[in-house]
Amino acid sequence: MTRPAPLPVAEGPYPPTEEMLNEPVSSEDQERGKAELRAAWKTPQGWRYISAVNNTEVGVWYSLTAFGFMLLAGLLALAMRVQLAFPDMTFLDADRFNQFFTMHGSAMMFLFAVPMFEAISILLLPAFLGARDMPFPRLSAYGYWCFLIGGCFVMGSLLFDAGPKAGWFMYPPLATEEEGIGPDIWLLGLSFIEVASIAAAVELIVGALKCRPPGMRVNIMPLYAWYVMVVGGMILFAFPPLIAGDFLFELQRSFDWPFFDPERGGDPILWQHLFWIFGHPEVYIVFLPSIAIAAMIVPTVARRPIVGYSWIVLSAVGTGFLSFGLWVHHMFTTGLPQISLGFFSAASEAVVIPTGIQLFAFVATLMVGRVRMSLPMLWIAGALAIFVAGGLTGVMLAIVPFNWQAHDTYFIVAHLHYTLFGGMVFPVIAGVYYFYPFIAKKLLSERLGRWAFWLIFAGFNVTFLPMHLTGLMGMPRRIFTYPESSGWGTLNLISTIGAFVVAAGFAVFLYDLLRPKSRQGQIPRNPWDAGTLEFSHDVPEEAWGVRSVPYVTSRYPLWDQPKLVERMDAGRYYLADAPDHQRETIVTSVIDAKPIYVQRVTGPAWITFWAAIFTGGAFIFPTFHIYKPAIVCGAFAIVCVLYWLWTSTARPPKEEMREAGLGLRLPTYMSGPDSVGWWGMWITMLGDATAFASIVFGFFFYWTARPDFPPADADHAIGVWVAAAALLGVLAWAATMLAREVNRRGNVKLARLALVLAALSAAAAAGAAWLAVRDLDPVSHVYPAILWALMVWLVVHLCAGIIMQCYCLAGSLFGKVTPRHDADLRNVTLYWHFVALKVLVTAAVLGLVPGWLP
Amino acid sequence: MLNPSGRDALLLYDLALVMFVGALVLWLLVGGLFVYVTRINPREMSRGLAEGLIIGGGVLFPVVLLGGLLVYSLPLMQAPREADEGMRVHITAEQWWWRVEYELPDGSRVTSANELRLPVGRRTGLILNAHRVIHAFWVPALGGKADMIPGRETYLSFLPEAAGTYRGQCAEFCGASHALMAFETVVMEPDDFEAWLDAEAQDATPPQSEEATRGAQVFAREGCGSCHTVRGTQAVGQVGPDLTHVGGRVSLGAGILGAEAPDFVNWIAHTETLKPEVAMPSYDHLSPDDLTALAAYLGGLE
């Protein structure tokens, strides 16, 4: 048996010289390249259009859907404003009002703000980076369909008067004790969407790290890409605690495991911690992408490169980190010790610094430039005015004693809408005006845009400025009515009038956005004279994105590299053709963006659509406590995903190398850290590990916060079985590693044997974990309940690991995984590193920690 | 909090004023700067100046300002957590009303509901609990708020400085009738307070008029006593508010109605309309005569 030759690596001249770039491309080559690319990137026509997966299609659907949910949530707000216009109104009853405010907040956060960031990023990021598509287009499509199904399910519950009504924060015990299916719809429906959000975040991070054009080092990539990485990373660490919380919460609602029930050792405050560890970063997850849009618009308007690029990057990263240390300022009134209040107060104030740096960097850029007040800039100016006001009230609210007065009043309602309108809505609308020529190859109306701006800006302030005062006069949030004697009537009436002015502004904006523009004719290619790559796209539109992937040496290539567009159009740069009629994009190294290989990108497919439908079933049926169809749907979803992976990812290529242009020959297959799939797995696992850590945090939270944890006479997990689970789990991991190593050395038979052994020991480990806690009664107390929860979490991951091992085994048997083409096996090994960690931590918590407890 | 009448609320009022003026000045400065560089003087300025703005405006200025603000404000956390001066009240939030128990120096407790009475000039400790779901206790004129959490105890203290009646309201969303969970805080001169507390500790006064006597019979017949307590009678229920001195209170239904006879009638006959999802059923099957009799009886329990 001979050791197989290693995979080829890139060869040929790089970077390209000016001489090479000056060489003309023959017109036959140009025409051939265009024809091939056009064929490869053809958008499906007719009813097949919905099988499209290209980022431009999915991004537009995603944005419009998120915008649609925003309008619906806005209508809910209008109904609430009518109810509150006068004292003792009877327009909405208490029950419906409570459903409406719960759904307004939930929808704005989960169905608008976060998805909107992901939608815009999916739409724009490849263009900023001169890439042809996202690295995993089918994942974007899958995420979109999950979002659509989940969003309609959650939103639709209102039509049946069955919506959740315990607030978007779902505090137990109110939400755990609530009758009906409202909280289940919230928990399962939104968990489903959160999974889709994490999927999109993974893809965006990999896109920004690996799909940049050759030469675009990290320190010259557009600021937007930096923000995508920061925000993607935040989603990865912020959403999992909420998913873990949802997991515990739903276990309590469905099976009465008492995680938040103080009568049986639980604690409602644990939910508040998990919720706000998600909830505060969430605010910055919403805010930073909008700052990123501003960071693209401001230099264009000032016609100068951004001032303080590194300061902005550092601040964005700093904001990301700090945002995880502030969550307690949502809990200042829960009676925490003063020392923690002081700490979190100071940390909350500290976030002013990175935020301030970013804002002042924009002002500084405007200072050094010669400003042209275009329509997008008008919206940015409005955003600045509103956001600064919201930020200043935020500074006040971070002061603990003031917070004790203002918490849960209309002052907070005013504050949060100032930050979110200023920090999200206005910049996003600015972005719509700015990027519309890029997206639709048409222009929006300047006149209607100004009307929309002034209506929304004025209406917003009329609505929310008085609310500061209403709150200070004593009006709490989330009340469906108030007495005349309170004296809040006039201010509320003013707010209601303002809300309708805002609505009128949005109507104008919506009309401008959707009105037919076919008479407009062809627009200029770069109407704002921007310096970044997205405005190099062809007008009229071509589905291929960039004609050829450029070699970039500047932050503002369209300003600083004068012949760039001409050369791109001529197909002078990389990947100017598609000889196999396959979709491809170029993958580069993380720091220096040196070309590594050419990635096959997946094309239109129905399988993602079906996978999303079945995943939806797996989440939606349990809402009604119907479990059998849910299990069937879950199984179908897994089968769909496996089929999708099997048929379209990491298949050994026909040709090992590809002429990429400019004399560069690039491999067409990569495995391990050079490939995008490995990065996708690694990043996903970080998020997954965070969710696991949150459940472990729950265990230690109970231990420190509750005197009766564990109860004096508690039964513990059975030590022998815990030890067996640990050993077998580690054995499964070791066997997987062995399989990878011997497979690489060409010993395919031994690798297959090791995979069989790995799967068997993983199954045995799952069985042992179950036996260890089988005799404990999770309903009786939170201690056995949390042990069960850890066991369930572990077993689910072991089962997923077994499926992956079998997938690799099948791959080996059917020629998809070979000694040279082992990407699947390497990704699965990476997964198993994390499972091994979980096995050991779970075993320690189940088996060892109880022995150390007092 | 705009009409502060307690020591803590006054300090917070000053803090709020300082911060508001500061915020307004800062907002005008940033806005002015923006208008200056984009409209008034949109020429190209030097890069050094611009970078100075980032460091000065983004780092140095906030560090100094916020440092000062924290030093000034954080010590204000102390007062509302200070121990009481010999007066403690235990308050338990229910859906959607308040169980109020005054702790006497000997440790015994006087039970009341839906109204808090406090003496002027003495710091009173409030020991806060909740039954079933989370609520929050808030009297803006007297100080900040504190959550009330099942299975935990939170603490807050007030030092009222002027006699008067101040509205309080639940501030944490607690279900359907969260909006209808208020109460009045009556701050009294110390002597008046002592006298009131002595009276409150007494058993209920027997019905004084014929109508009130009939009302007491309706009360017994309808089984009101299985949920409500009227001390000195057969009524010893613990589910709903203690009614021993309900006639002496300034509001009904947890701060949502007045306390005149028509209010009693309205409340008893239309409980579920007035307060959605409340535990007490509407007694709309009672005849108008029975209702007025009940109102006379309850109104007489001063």
Interface residues (C-beta under 8 A of the other chain):
Chain A: D93 A94 D95 N98 K165 A166 G167 Y171 P173 L174 E177 P262 E263 D267 P268 I269 V307 G308 W311 S315 T333 T334 G335 Q338 L341 G342 S345 A346 E349 A350 V352 I353 P354 G356 I357 Q358 L359 F360 A361 V363 A364 T365 L366 M367 V368 G369 R370 V371 M373 M377 A381 L384 A385 V388 A389 L392 T393 V395 M396 I399 V400 P401 F402 N403 W404 Q405 H407 D408 T409 L472 M473 G474 P476 R477 R478 I479 F480 T481 Y482 P483 S486
Chain B: M1 L2 A9 L11 L12 L15 A16 M19 F20 A23 L26 W27 V30 G31 L33 F34 V37 T38 R39 P42 R43 E44 M45 S46 R47 L49 A50 E51 L53 I54 G57 G58 V59 F61 P62 V63 L66 L69 L70 S73 L74 L76 M77 Q78 P80 R81 R132 V133 I134 A136 W138 P140 G143 G144 K145 A146 D147 I149 P150 G151 R152 E153 T154 Y155 R167 Q169 C170 A171 E172 F173 C174 G175 A176 S177 H178 A179 L180 I256 P276 E277
